[in-house]
Amino acid sequence: QLQLVESGGGLVQPGGSLRLSCAASGFTLDLYAIGWFRQAPGKEREGVSCITNLDDSTYYADSVKGRFTISRDNAKNTVLLQMDSLKPEDTGVYYCAARHGYWRGGYYLNEGIFCKRNNFGSWGQGTQVTVSS
């Protein structure tokens, strides 16, 4: 049974860092692209960052570019999201999601079209991130 489990969330002060982990079980991550999404109270779930599986190309939303780093470790069946210089507006529930297939970088990734909620079919339960002083 395919399962994704997020961990690493918590409360952090503005300017601080957190590292989120997405651990997969029941399938191998190298057959999937992985995305990190977040949902703030009263807002739509948005794509934060995605990584492909053929060439490890990455996408970042403009709001996190230069502060967040996504990486995958297929040997550990895990995808990480390193979040630095956190801001209060980064607060929300963070979800990882998987999209089956063989994906590489290109136009759809670079333009943010790939990293959309409706393109991903398998989801974790989410982890809360709160940035506050």
C-alpha positions as a printed Julia matrix, in Angstrom:
133×3 Matrix{Float64}:
  0.0    0.0     0.0
  1.39   3.33   -1.11
  1.97   5.67    1.82
  3.66   9.04    2.3
  4.53  10.34    5.76
  5.7   13.88    6.42
  7.72  14.92    9.47
  9.84  17.8    10.68
  7.25  20.51   11.14
  7.01  22.68   14.22
  7.14  26.18   15.63
 10.04  28.39   14.59
 10.87  32.08   14.88
 11.07  34.29   11.79
 14.45  33.85   10.16
 14.78  30.3    11.44
 15.02  27.0     9.59
 13.2   23.7     9.43
 13.78  20.57    7.41
 10.76  18.59    6.33
 11.02  14.95    5.4
  8.68  12.88    3.22
  9.17   9.16    3.66
  7.58   6.73    1.22
  6.53   3.15    1.88
  4.9    0.59   -0.35
  6.56   1.99   -3.48
  9.88   3.29   -4.69
 10.2    7.04   -5.05
 12.3    6.83   -8.19
  9.11   5.97  -10.11
  7.47   9.23   -9.04
  7.89  12.96   -9.18
  7.41  14.5    -5.74
  5.89  17.79   -4.77
  5.61  19.8    -1.58
  2.44  21.79   -1.14
  1.19  24.0     1.65
 -2.16  25.22    2.82
 -2.63  28.24    5.04
 -5.9   28.75    6.91
 -8.61  29.95    4.55
 -6.41  29.59    1.48
 -6.05  27.16   -1.38
 -3.39  24.47   -1.29
 -0.46  25.73   -3.36
  2.58  24.12   -4.88
  5.76  25.14   -3.07
  8.36  22.97   -4.75
  8.54  19.92   -7.01
 11.29  17.58   -8.16
 11.29  15.25  -11.13
 12.54  11.67  -11.09
 14.43  11.31  -14.4
 16.81  14.23  -13.96
 16.04  15.73  -10.5
 14.96  19.02  -12.05
 13.35  21.33   -9.53
 10.68  24.0    -9.38
 10.13  26.59   -6.67
  7.28  29.0    -6.22
  8.43  32.62   -6.4
  7.54  33.12   -2.75
 10.14  30.55   -1.6
 12.79  30.8    -4.29
 16.24  31.23   -2.8
 15.07  30.12    0.67
 13.8   26.55    0.19
 15.69  23.57   -1.25
 14.12  20.29   -2.34
 16.17  17.12   -2.67
 15.57  13.41   -3.01
 17.43  10.42   -1.64
 16.19   7.39   -3.54
 18.31   5.03   -1.46
 16.4    6.15    1.64
 13.13   6.53   -0.27
 12.86  10.07    1.09
 12.41  13.59   -0.21
 13.54  16.55    1.89
 12.5   20.19    1.92
 15.05  22.44    3.59
 13.41  25.71    4.58
 15.62  28.64    5.58
 14.93  32.29    6.35
 11.39  31.4     7.27
  8.71  34.09    7.29
  5.34  34.26    9.04
  3.67  33.87    5.65
  5.26  30.43    5.34
  2.91  29.2     8.06
  0.61  26.38    7.05
  0.17  22.66    6.76
  2.79  21.17    4.45
  1.97  18.11    2.39
  4.1   15.94    0.18
  2.54  14.28   -2.84
  3.61  11.81   -5.52
  2.94  11.72   -9.25
  3.59   8.42  -10.98
  5.51   8.36  -14.23
  8.8    9.35  -15.76
  9.27  13.08  -15.53
 12.07  15.41  -16.51
 12.53  19.15  -16.4
 11.28  21.5   -19.09
  8.68  24.08  -19.89
  5.84  22.68  -17.8
  8.04  22.41  -14.74
  9.69  25.79  -15.15
  6.38  27.59  -15.68
  4.82  25.99  -12.61
  2.25  24.06  -14.63
  3.59  20.69  -13.45
  3.59  21.58   -9.77
 -0.18  21.86   -9.38
 -2.32  20.06   -6.85
 -4.52  18.35   -9.43
 -1.51  16.66  -11.06
 -0.64  14.65   -7.96
 -2.64  11.62   -6.89
 -1.02  10.34   -3.7
 -0.79  12.49   -0.59
  0.59  12.4     2.91
 -1.31  13.54    5.97
  0.58  16.83    6.35
  2.78  18.45    8.95
  2.16  21.82   10.59
  4.69  24.61   10.18
  4.21  27.75   12.25
  6.51  30.74   11.91
  5.94  33.18   14.73
  7.8   35.19   17.32
